Amino acid sequence: MARLILTPGKERSLFRRHPWIFAGSVERLDGRARPGDTVTVVSADGKPLARAAWSPESQIRARVWSFDADAAIDHAFFKRAVAASVARRASIPALQGQEGVRLIHGESDGLPGVIADRYGAVVVLQLTSAGADKWREAIVAGLVQATGCAAVFERSDSEVRGLEGLAPRTGCVHGELPAGTLTIVENGVRMEVDVESGHKTGFYLDQRDNRLLTGRLAAGRDVLNCFCYTGGFSLQALAGGAKSVLSIDSSGPALDSARRNLSLNPQLDAGRAEWHEADVFKALRALKDEGRRFGLIVLDPPKFAPSAAHAERAARAYKDINLFGFRLLEPGGILMSYSCSGGIGLELFQKIVAGAAIDAGVDARIIYRLSAAPDHPIGLAVPEGEYLKGLACQVG
Ligand code: SAH
């Protein structure tokens, strides 16, 4: 096995159990390794520290599989790691009975580059690193064994694969997708999941708990849901007894799916729902001009800042929508505002929202700090895994 020799001092992040080895930390590779091969990571003074996957094309040159430098990285290793990840979800009461659950959340579950989401009998797998890609078969076998699922569908079409020199790959890797539309029930609401071409692996599982909270806060309120996608927040708001729900998205197909989702739930009062295909930045201004007011507003935009380099422009976009969000609230109204940008930390996000409230001339306080659901854990050693943050703010 090849040995990755670190430059002096670069062993420190490994002692803190951080799994990434950047190009600048690599002194040299002793021996030969192809992309995805396992290498032994060795400190500059010759101490073996870990076993990692070699990724020559990526700025992250290696990702650690095990901090035991003697660990065998083989089929059995992945079966154990997948089973352990699935078992952790099974032990969390809030996840029990959920049909849509993230089973593997990459680095946070000790499996860098591996995402697996279960939607009923189907598991969707996304592999984003050379090492994960190499162990596809073992990971699929582990998922089938741990879940008894009927099908594993691969959605390895994320852009980040390009950084690893990997081509996109989609299709069934175990079993067959069931005929017809795949649906899940999330906290009493049925939603269709398009595993073949929906966003992420087909659904935003990370917002599950926040959608439920929206439902609880929505009772008796006029709700505005911006960037509604397939209507997750909208339908939970209706289920929670919202007086009305206006949902906005710029994607026609997403709104079509949202309408189908509403019709999948005859228990909800469809007469209270209105769908609007528009650019949110423009629509918020138009609503303000029309003098509209809402008791609850959800802002769940796409990732404006994929990395810190985009932070400044993203900050202006977040400021803009939050400013109009606050302006559209009635007294006592609540703004639920999210950022899923890795490049914008919680502290900066809170500053942006605070600035928006000041500019809107409202007095607001945080009533909930929100994050991703517990099936999207954040490894304490890998804080950059925290991407989703939300603030629920109530105005006076
Ligand atoms: N809240 C959703 C997920 C939102 S994803 C859920 O819980 O499922 C972000 C959505 O924003 C996508 O549906 C995308 O079509 C939409 N979008 C992106 N830019 C937009 C814009 N400028 N105006 C309106 N919608 C936009």
Boltz pocket constraint, residues with backbone or C-beta under 6 A from the ligand:
constraints:
  - pocket:
      binder: B
      contacts: [[A, 203], [A, 204], [A, 207], [A, 226], [A, 227], [A, 228], [A, 229], [A, 230], [A, 231], [A, 232], [A, 233], [A, 248], [A, 249], [A, 250], [A, 251], [A, 254], [A, 278], [A, 279], [A, 280], [A, 281], [A, 300], [A, 301], [A, 302]]
      max_distance: 6.0
